[in-house]
Each structure stands twice: as structure tokens, then as C-alpha cells.
Amino acid sequence: MAKFDRRQFLKLMGMAGLTAVAPLPLRRAYAQSTGPYTGPLYVQIAAEGGWDVTSFCDPKVNPGGAPIINQWATTSGVQTIAGSPIEYAPYAVNQALFDRFHDDMLVVNGVDALTESHDTGVRHNWSGRISPGYPSWAALVASAYGTEMPLGFITNGGYRETAGLTQYTLLGDTGALRNLARPNAVPWGDNVYHEADELDVITRYRSERLAALRSDTDLLPRTQANMDALLQARSTNNQLIALADILPDELVSSTDTDGNTNYLLQQAQLALLCFQAGVSVSAHLQMWGFDTHEDHDAEHHAPLSMLVRGIEYLWDTAEAMGIDDRLVVVVNSEFGRTPWYNDENGKDHWPIGSTLFMRRGVDWTNRVIGATTETHEAQSLDPTTLQISPSGVRIEPKDIQQALRTLAGIESHANAALFPLNDSSFDFFDASLGSTQTS
């Protein structure tokens, strides 16, 4: 029998797009090799359930002779901001967000998810593809910049597909992080499981055994990759200790300034602590409760308010840590909600939604791209000018995802090339292109 050629096998698998076995040097091509991560910090926030952007960043009043789109529009109008094209609805605590952050915000309206299915919409919006298998943007960024980081991609649930390019870490509390950073420490008191000399012996024999296993040239690629990941995890323990040193005894209160139980605050705090310690590159945060098929106005108010308070907390805490100038934030949902109420005063699924990009100190913010009609139908845009055009194309999640790859500087990365987004060509970050006016 011919000897197994591992190098040729990896080459063939890579050509086939089977990224779970991509050779480690490829996966580390753009990674920071040593020390804490000091580059941009990427946060994606998912408004799970399908948010109503007509009561948020794409506000709609009630057209004559049509069903009522929004109850608030019977007494109030669309809110504007002096010196800004960004508009918002007088609902929940929207004013607090848009008045304060419009200079740091790009609003993209009229994004067509092409689905009203939750699972499909989540996958499509966070990967750029309806079919399964594509990694989330946060995972793709971590695979480019964070393969040397012990917690490169952290998540709180939701869409966390990595396509084998990296690993994700579920974060829940500070105790779990401390245990991960100091596995030899007994959780109570100042005791340890093994004395220093005993631990040295254990560590030496464990390292020698792993080295011997890794020297086997006939190992399957997945086995080799898993051992590489294990070696990497062990080699970054000092970075995790740096994280453990800054962890508070208790997380921030989950009660926000409006009195709502808001777990987005603790999610944001944990992500920012990992960022501050230099052990993470990207994070996926979640706010739930947007699937309001009944009593929409009352039920949607709370999650939308909590989303705003979570975004405020994220930026305030990042500023206090001195890392707000590195923060890149994208806020999205799987789709929107119908521009009418159902028989239960709720709103059902609607494929048209919006995306918020946020960053400080750049020239492409304080703008609106994309447009919808008065009844919240997506309008087509000329990809070159980003203006409404009958012969243009609709913005789709692939365009948002391609823009995010560009924003992160990984559009030409080898890992991104394994998951192409076809002919997406919108340049949302060209500040010379004027804001599209919505109807």
C-alpha cells in the first residue's frame, strides 16, 4: 500500500473547500503571533426574533388609505437630527441612541433577507448565505486575526458557525473564566490541587507526550489540527491569567437604567474584559424578545429599549477602558416585521430590515444608505452611486457581509476566499457617496 501523503491530502481538501481541515499555517496567515491582541475589536449584536425597524431606524408614518403601520404615527412624526440625514421613530428610548451616536453610525436600510424563517434569516444575515456552512463574520474575523488568542471568538449563543476555521468560546460568568485561567487553583480559599514541583512534573510529561504525538507524520489532518489547537490553548495560559487578574468579583447588575432585566449588559462587560486583556478579537452578543406576534407596541418596547441601553453600556464601558477607538460594532436582526398589525395587534415576519454599523473617528458615519417605500418595500440601488435606481439591485445580507469583511480588512484573506459572496459590489464606506433619502 502506498504511504499516506498528508501534504497532498491537505492540498486536495483545501481545493475542495473543506475548511475544517485547512492547514494551520493557512489559518494563521494574518494572526498576531505573540502577546496580547492590540488590533480593532469586533462586536456583532443580534436582535433575535425580527426587529421592527419602522419603529427604529427606518421610521414610517401611516400612508393614507392603507393599513396603519405604526400606532405612534397617529400622534407623532418622524424624528430628525440637526446636521444629519439619520431619522428615527419616537418610540421606546430611540432618542437616547440616535441623538448621541449619530456621528458614529452608518444606517443601511432596505436590506432584503429573502426569507421570513427565523433560522434561515439568522444564518443569512450573519454569514451572507442562506444555505448552511458559511462562518459568521465574527468567526471569520477571529480566524484571520485571533488564532493565537485563547478566546479569539467569544459568543453568547445565536449564529456561531465557524466552518472549522477557528473555535468559539461560550461565556457565562467570571467564575468559569477564572477556572479556565487558573485550572490548578481550588475555587475556594488559597489552595491549589498540585504543589509547584508536582505541577512542573505533570506539565513536563504532558508536553513531551503531546510533542511525541504531533511528530507522527501519518496522523489524519483533523487529529493534527486538534492537537495544534490543544497546544495553542496551553501556550496561551499566561494571557488568560492576565484576564483573570482584571475580572471583577461580580458582574455589572443586569438591571438597566429603565429597570429592565437586561442581560446584554453582562454580555458586553465580559466581552470588553476579554478585549481589554488582549485575549479576544470578536464577540457575538444577543438581545432577545423581538418576535412580537401579539400586542406588538407594548411587547416590542422593552427589548428595543434594552438593546439601546446595551449599546450605550458597551460604548461607555469601552471608553472607560480606553478601547473605544478600537471598537467596531454591527447591529442586525434576521428580518423585519410587517408594515401592518395582525388581528392580535401584533406584527408578523417581514423580509425587509436594516443594519447599523458603528465606529468612532471615521469619515463614513453619520450617513444613511438604502431606502424603502412608504409601505416598507425595499428599493433598488445603483451599486456605484448608492442612489435609488429602477435598474439597480436590492441590498441583501451578502452585501452587508462583504462590507463587513472589507471593514475588517479580510476581504482578500485566504479564509474569506473559501467562502465567496458572489458578485456583491456595494461600497458602503465611501464617504463621498451621498446618503440615500428614504420615502
VEXDREN-2710 file (C-alpha; in Angstrom, 1 decimal):
% VEXDREN-2710
k/r/px/py/pz
1/MET/0.0/0.0/0.0
2/ALA/1.3/3.4/-0.9
3/LYS/2.3/5.7/2.0
4/PHE/-0.3/8.3/3.0
5/ASP/0.8/11.7/1.7
6/ARG/-0.6/14.1/4.3
7/ARG/0.7/17.2/2.4
8/GLN/-1.1/16.2/-0.8
9/PHE/-4.2/15.3/1.2
10/LEU/-4.4/18.7/2.8
11/LYS/-3.9/20.4/-0.6
12/LEU/-6.8/18.4/-2.2
13/MET/-9.1/19.0/0.8
14/GLY/-8.4/22.7/0.7
15/MET/-9.1/22.9/-3.0
16/ALA/-12.5/21.2/-2.3
17/GLY/-13.3/23.9/0.2
18/LEU/-13.3/21.5/3.3
19/THR/-12.0/24.2/5.7
20/ALA/-12.3/22.2/8.8
21/VAL/-9.0/20.6/7.8
22/ALA/-7.3/23.6/6.4
23/PRO/-3.6/23.5/7.3
24/LEU/-2.7/25.6/10.4
25/PRO/-0.3/27.9/8.6
26/LEU/-3.1/29.0/6.3
27/ARG/-5.5/29.6/9.2
28/ARG/-2.8/31.7/10.9
29/ALA/-1.9/33.8/7.9
30/TYR/-3.0/37.1/9.3
31/ALA/-2.8/36.3/13.0
32/GLN/-0.9/38.3/15.5
33/SER/1.9/35.9/16.6
34/THR/2.8/36.9/20.1
35/GLY/1.5/38.9/23.0
36/PRO/-2.0/40.3/23.6
37/TYR/-4.1/41.3/20.7
38/THR/-4.0/45.1/20.0
39/GLY/-5.9/45.5/16.8
40/PRO/-9.5/46.5/16.1
41/LEU/-12.2/44.8/18.3
42/TYR/-15.3/43.4/16.5
43/VAL/-18.7/43.1/18.1
44/GLN/-21.9/41.9/16.4
45/ILE/-25.1/42.4/18.3
46/ALA/-28.1/40.3/17.2
47/ALA/-31.7/41.5/17.8
48/GLU/-33.1/38.0/17.9
49/GLY/-36.7/37.4/16.7
50/GLY/-37.0/40.0/14.0
51/TRP/-36.9/43.7/15.0
52/ASP/-39.3/46.4/13.8
53/VAL/-37.1/48.9/12.0
54/THR/-40.1/51.0/11.1
55/SER/-40.2/51.9/14.8
56/PHE/-36.5/52.3/14.9
57/CYS/-34.0/53.5/12.2
58/ASP/-36.4/53.4/9.2
59/PRO/-39.4/55.1/10.6
60/LYS/-42.7/55.0/8.8
61/VAL/-45.8/57.1/9.2
62/ASN/-49.2/55.9/8.2
63/PRO/-50.0/56.4/4.4
64/GLY/-53.5/57.5/3.5
65/GLY/-55.9/54.8/2.5
66/ALA/-53.6/52.0/3.7
67/PRO/-53.5/49.9/6.9
68/ILE/-51.9/51.5/9.9
69/ILE/-48.2/50.8/10.0
70/ASN/-47.4/52.3/13.4
71/GLN/-49.7/53.5/16.2
72/TRP/-47.2/56.1/17.3
73/ALA/-47.6/57.7/13.9
74/THR/-51.2/58.7/14.7
75/THR/-49.9/61.4/17.2
76/SER/-46.2/61.9/16.4
77/GLY/-44.0/62.3/13.3
78/VAL/-40.6/61.0/12.2
79/GLN/-37.8/62.5/14.3
80/THR/-34.8/64.2/12.7
81/ILE/-31.4/65.3/13.9
82/ALA/-29.8/68.7/13.0
83/GLY/-27.0/68.2/10.6
84/SER/-27.7/64.5/10.0
85/PRO/-29.7/62.5/7.4
86/ILE/-30.4/59.9/10.0
87/GLU/-34.1/59.7/11.1
88/TYR/-35.7/57.6/13.9
89/ALA/-39.1/56.8/15.4
90/PRO/-40.4/58.5/18.6
91/TYR/-40.6/55.1/20.3
92/ALA/-39.0/53.3/23.2
93/VAL/-35.7/55.1/24.0
94/ASN/-34.6/55.7/20.4
95/GLN/-33.8/59.3/21.0
96/ALA/-31.1/58.5/23.5
97/LEU/-29.3/56.3/20.9
98/PHE/-29.7/58.4/17.8
99/ASP/-29.1/61.9/19.3
100/ARG/-26.0/60.7/21.0
101/PHE/-24.4/58.3/18.5
102/HIS/-25.5/59.5/15.0
103/ASP/-21.9/60.8/14.4
104/ASP/-20.6/57.3/15.0
105/MET/-23.3/55.5/13.0
106/LEU/-24.0/54.3/9.4
107/VAL/-27.6/53.2/8.9
108/VAL/-28.3/50.8/6.0
109/ASN/-32.0/50.4/5.3
110/GLY/-33.9/48.2/2.8
111/VAL/-31.9/45.0/3.4
112/ASP/-33.8/42.1/1.9
113/ALA/-33.3/38.9/3.8
114/LEU/-35.2/36.9/1.2
115/THR/-36.9/34.9/3.9
116/GLU/-39.3/35.0/6.8
117/SER/-37.9/32.0/8.6
118/HIS/-36.0/32.6/11.8
119/ASP/-33.3/30.0/11.3
120/THR/-32.7/30.9/7.7
121/GLY/-32.8/34.7/8.4
122/VAL/-30.3/34.3/11.3
123/ARG/-27.9/32.3/9.1
124/HIS/-28.3/34.5/6.1
125/ASN/-27.7/37.8/7.9
126/TRP/-24.7/36.7/9.9
127/SER/-22.9/34.7/7.2
128/GLY/-24.2/36.2/3.9
129/ARG/-25.6/32.9/2.6
130/ILE/-28.9/31.2/3.0
131/SER/-27.6/27.7/2.9
132/PRO/-25.7/26.2/5.9
133/GLY/-22.0/26.0/6.1
134/TYR/-20.7/29.6/5.9
135/PRO/-19.0/31.0/9.0
136/SER/-20.3/34.0/10.9
137/TRP/-18.5/37.3/10.3
138/ALA/-17.2/37.2/13.9
139/ALA/-15.8/33.8/13.4
140/LEU/-14.2/34.7/10.1
141/VAL/-12.5/37.7/11.7
142/ALA/-11.2/35.7/14.6
143/SER/-9.8/33.1/12.2
144/ALA/-7.9/35.8/10.5
145/TYR/-6.6/37.8/13.5
146/GLY/-7.1/35.6/16.5
147/THR/-5.7/32.1/16.0
148/GLU/-3.0/33.0/18.6
149/MET/-5.6/34.2/21.1
150/PRO/-7.0/31.8/23.7
151/LEU/-10.5/33.2/23.3
152/GLY/-10.4/34.6/19.8
153/PHE/-14.2/34.4/19.2
154/ILE/-16.5/34.6/22.1
155/THR/-20.2/34.2/21.9
156/ASN/-23.4/34.2/23.9
157/GLY/-25.3/31.9/21.6
158/GLY/-27.0/32.6/18.3
159/TYR/-25.3/32.0/15.0
160/ARG/-21.8/30.9/15.8
161/GLU/-20.8/28.7/12.9
162/THR/-17.0/28.6/12.5
163/ALA/-16.7/26.3/9.5
164/GLY/-13.7/24.8/11.2
165/LEU/-11.6/27.9/10.8
166/THR/-11.4/28.7/14.5
167/GLN/-13.1/27.8/17.8
168/TYR/-15.7/29.7/19.7
169/THR/-16.0/30.1/23.5
170/LEU/-19.3/30.4/25.3
171/LEU/-19.1/32.9/28.1
172/GLY/-21.4/32.8/31.0
173/ASP/-19.8/34.1/34.2
174/THR/-16.5/35.2/35.7
175/GLY/-16.1/32.0/37.7
176/ALA/-15.8/29.9/34.6
177/LEU/-13.1/32.3/33.2
178/ARG/-11.1/32.2/36.4
179/ASN/-11.2/28.4/36.4
180/LEU/-10.1/28.4/32.8
181/ALA/-7.2/30.7/33.6
182/ARG/-6.1/29.0/36.8
183/PRO/-7.0/25.3/36.5
184/ASN/-4.7/24.4/39.4
185/ALA/-6.5/26.7/41.8
186/VAL/-9.1/25.3/44.2
187/PRO/-12.2/27.5/43.7
188/TRP/-12.4/28.4/47.4
189/GLY/-9.6/29.8/49.6
190/ASP/-6.0/30.0/48.5
191/ASN/-5.4/26.3/48.0
192/VAL/-4.1/24.5/44.9
193/TYR/-4.6/21.0/43.6
194/HIS/-0.9/20.4/43.0
195/GLU/2.2/21.9/44.6
196/ALA/4.6/23.7/42.2
197/ASP/7.1/20.9/41.9
198/GLU/4.3/18.4/41.3
199/LEU/2.7/20.6/38.6
200/ASP/6.1/21.0/36.9
201/VAL/6.5/17.3/36.6
202/ILE/2.9/16.9/35.2
203/THR/3.4/19.8/32.8
204/ARG/6.7/18.4/31.5
205/TYR/5.4/14.9/30.9
206/ARG/2.2/16.2/29.3
207/SER/4.2/18.4/26.9
208/GLU/6.6/15.6/26.0
209/ARG/3.6/13.2/25.3
210/LEU/1.9/15.8/23.1
211/ALA/5.1/16.5/21.2
212/ALA/5.6/12.8/20.5
213/LEU/2.0/12.5/19.3
214/ARG/2.4/15.5/17.0
215/SER/5.6/14.1/15.4
216/ASP/3.6/11.3/13.9
217/THR/3.5/12.1/10.2
218/ASP/0.7/9.7/9.5
219/LEU/-1.9/11.5/11.7
220/LEU/-5.2/12.4/10.0
221/PRO/-5.5/16.2/9.3
222/ARG/-8.3/16.6/11.8
223/THR/-6.3/14.9/14.6
224/GLN/-3.3/17.0/13.8
225/ALA/-5.4/20.2/13.8
226/ASN/-7.0/19.2/17.2
227/MET/-3.6/18.7/18.7
228/ASP/-2.4/22.0/17.3
229/ALA/-5.4/23.7/18.9
230/LEU/-4.6/22.0/22.2
231/LEU/-1.0/23.1/22.1
232/GLN/-2.1/26.6/21.3
233/ALA/-4.6/26.6/24.2
234/ARG/-1.9/25.5/26.6
235/SER/0.6/28.0/25.3
236/THR/-1.7/31.0/25.9
237/ASN/-2.4/30.3/29.6
238/ASN/-0.4/33.4/30.7
239/GLN/-2.8/35.5/28.6
240/LEU/-5.7/34.0/30.4
241/ILE/-4.1/34.8/33.8
242/ALA/-3.9/38.4/32.7
243/LEU/-7.7/38.3/32.1
244/ALA/-8.3/36.6/35.5
245/ASP/-6.4/39.5/37.1
246/ILE/-8.9/42.1/35.9
247/LEU/-12.1/40.1/36.4
248/PRO/-14.4/41.7/39.0
249/ASP/-15.8/39.6/41.8
250/GLU/-19.3/40.3/40.4
251/LEU/-20.6/41.3/37.0
252/VAL/-22.4/44.6/36.4
253/SER/-26.1/44.5/37.5
254/SER/-28.4/43.0/34.9
255/THR/-30.9/45.8/35.7
256/ASP/-30.6/48.7/33.4
257/THR/-31.4/52.3/33.9
258/ASP/-35.0/51.7/32.8
259/GLY/-35.5/49.0/35.4
260/ASN/-35.5/46.2/32.8
261/THR/-33.6/42.9/33.4
262/ASN/-31.1/43.3/30.6
263/TYR/-28.5/40.6/30.2
264/LEU/-26.9/42.4/27.3
265/LEU/-25.1/44.5/29.9
266/GLN/-23.3/41.5/31.3
267/GLN/-22.6/40.0/27.9
268/ALA/-21.0/43.3/26.9
269/GLN/-19.0/43.5/30.1
270/LEU/-17.5/40.1/29.6
271/ALA/-16.6/40.7/26.0
272/LEU/-15.0/44.0/26.9
273/LEU/-12.9/42.5/29.7
274/CYS/-11.7/39.9/27.2
275/PHE/-10.8/42.7/24.8
276/GLN/-9.1/44.7/27.4
277/ALA/-6.9/41.7/28.4
278/GLY/-6.0/41.2/24.8
279/VAL/-7.3/37.6/24.6
280/SER/-10.2/38.1/22.2
281/VAL/-10.8/39.6/18.7
282/SER/-14.5/39.3/18.2
283/ALA/-17.7/38.8/20.1
284/HIS/-21.3/37.9/19.3
285/LEU/-23.9/39.4/21.7
286/GLN/-27.6/38.8/21.8
287/MET/-30.8/40.6/22.8
288/TRP/-34.0/38.5/22.7
289/GLY/-37.7/39.2/22.7
290/PHE/-38.4/40.9/19.3
291/ASP/-40.8/38.2/17.9
292/THR/-43.9/40.1/18.8
293/HIS/-46.8/38.5/17.1
294/GLU/-49.2/39.8/19.7
295/ASP/-49.6/43.2/21.4
296/HIS/-46.6/44.5/19.3
297/ASP/-46.4/48.1/20.6
298/ALA/-46.2/47.0/24.3
299/GLU/-44.1/43.9/23.8
300/HIS/-41.6/45.4/21.4
301/HIS/-40.9/48.4/23.5
302/ALA/-38.9/46.6/26.2
303/PRO/-36.4/44.6/24.0
304/LEU/-35.8/47.7/21.8
305/SER/-35.1/49.8/24.9
306/MET/-32.8/47.1/26.3
307/LEU/-31.0/47.0/23.0
308/VAL/-30.3/50.7/23.2
309/ARG/-29.2/50.6/26.8
310/GLY/-26.9/47.7/26.0
311/ILE/-25.3/49.6/23.1
312/GLU/-24.9/52.7/25.4
313/TYR/-23.3/50.5/28.1
314/LEU/-20.9/48.9/25.5
315/TRP/-19.6/52.2/24.4
316/ASP/-19.5/53.8/27.8
317/THR/-17.5/50.9/29.3
318/ALA/-15.2/50.7/26.3
319/GLU/-14.4/54.4/26.7
320/ALA/-13.7/53.9/30.4
321/MET/-11.3/51.1/29.5
322/GLY/-9.7/53.2/26.8
323/ILE/-10.5/50.9/23.9
324/ASP/-13.5/52.7/22.4
325/ASP/-11.3/53.9/19.5
326/ARG/-10.7/50.2/18.5
327/LEU/-14.3/49.1/18.7
328/VAL/-16.3/48.1/15.5
329/VAL/-19.9/47.3/16.1
330/VAL/-22.6/46.0/13.8
331/VAL/-26.3/45.6/14.9
332/ASN/-28.7/43.4/13.0
333/SER/-31.6/41.1/13.1
334/GLU/-32.8/38.2/11.0
335/PHE/-35.5/40.3/9.3
336/GLY/-38.1/43.0/10.0
337/ARG/-41.8/43.0/10.9
338/THR/-44.9/43.6/8.7
339/PRO/-45.9/47.2/8.0
340/TRP/-49.3/46.4/9.4
341/TYR/-50.8/44.9/12.5
342/ASN/-52.4/41.5/12.6
343/ASP/-55.7/40.6/14.4
344/GLU/-53.8/40.3/17.7
345/ASN/-52.3/43.8/17.4
346/GLY/-49.0/42.1/16.7
347/LYS/-46.7/42.2/13.7
348/ASP/-45.6/39.1/11.8
349/HIS/-42.4/38.4/9.9
350/TRP/-41.3/40.6/7.0
351/PRO/-38.1/40.1/5.0
352/ILE/-37.0/43.8/4.9
353/GLY/-34.8/45.0/7.6
354/SER/-31.8/47.3/8.4
355/THR/-28.2/47.2/9.7
356/LEU/-26.3/49.6/11.9
357/PHE/-22.6/50.0/11.6
358/MET/-20.8/51.9/14.4
359/ARG/-17.3/53.2/14.7
360/ARG/-15.6/56.3/16.1
361/GLY/-13.3/58.6/14.3
362/VAL/-14.0/57.6/10.7
363/ASP/-15.4/59.6/7.8
364/TRP/-18.1/57.1/6.7
365/THR/-20.5/57.6/9.6
366/ASN/-23.5/60.0/10.1
367/ARG/-25.0/58.6/6.8
368/VAL/-27.9/56.6/5.6
369/ILE/-27.6/54.2/2.7
370/GLY/-30.6/52.3/1.2
371/ALA/-34.2/53.1/1.0
372/THR/-37.7/51.7/1.4
373/THR/-41.1/52.9/0.2
374/GLU/-43.8/54.4/2.4
375/THR/-45.1/50.9/2.9
376/HIS/-41.7/49.5/3.7
377/GLU/-40.8/47.8/0.5
378/ALA/-37.1/47.7/-0.3
379/GLN/-36.0/49.9/-3.2
380/SER/-33.2/49.1/-5.6
381/LEU/-29.9/51.0/-5.7
382/ASP/-27.3/51.7/-8.2
383/PRO/-24.3/49.9/-6.7
384/THR/-21.9/52.6/-8.0
385/THR/-23.7/55.7/-6.7
386/LEU/-25.8/54.0/-3.9
387/GLN/-28.8/56.1/-5.1
388/ILE/-32.3/54.8/-5.8
389/SER/-32.4/53.3/-9.3
390/PRO/-35.2/51.3/-11.1
391/SER/-32.5/49.4/-12.9
392/GLY/-30.4/48.8/-9.7
393/VAL/-30.3/45.9/-7.3
394/ARG/-31.6/45.4/-3.8
395/ILE/-29.2/45.2/-0.8
396/GLU/-29.0/41.7/0.5
397/PRO/-27.2/40.1/3.5
398/LYS/-24.3/39.1/1.3
399/ASP/-23.7/42.8/0.6
400/ILE/-23.6/43.6/4.3
401/GLN/-21.3/40.7/5.0
402/GLN/-19.0/41.6/2.2
403/ALA/-18.9/45.2/3.6
404/LEU/-18.0/43.8/7.0
405/ARG/-15.2/41.8/5.5
406/THR/-13.9/44.9/3.9
407/LEU/-14.3/46.9/7.1
408/ALA/-12.2/44.3/8.9
409/GLY/-9.6/44.2/6.1
410/ILE/-10.1/40.5/5.4
411/GLU/-11.8/40.6/2.0
412/SER/-8.7/39.2/0.4
413/HIS/-7.8/36.8/3.2
414/ALA/-7.4/33.1/2.2
415/ASN/-10.2/32.1/4.7
416/ALA/-12.6/34.6/3.2
417/ALA/-11.8/33.3/-0.3
418/LEU/-13.0/29.8/0.8
419/PHE/-16.5/31.4/1.3
420/PRO/-17.1/33.8/-1.6
421/LEU/-20.1/36.1/-1.6
422/ASN/-20.6/36.1/-5.4
423/ASP/-21.0/39.5/-7.0
424/SER/-21.5/41.8/-4.0
425/SER/-20.2/45.2/-5.0
426/PHE/-21.7/47.9/-2.7
427/ASP/-19.1/50.2/-1.2
428/PHE/-20.9/51.4/1.9
429/PHE/-17.8/53.0/3.3
430/ASP/-17.1/55.5/0.5
431/ALA/-17.8/58.8/2.3
432/SER/-18.0/60.7/-0.9
433/LEU/-21.3/59.0/-1.8
434/GLY/-24.3/60.9/-0.5
435/SER/-26.9/59.5/1.8
436/THR/-30.0/57.9/0.2
437/GLN/-33.2/59.6/1.1
438/THR/-35.9/57.3/2.4
439/SER/-39.6/57.7/1.5
END
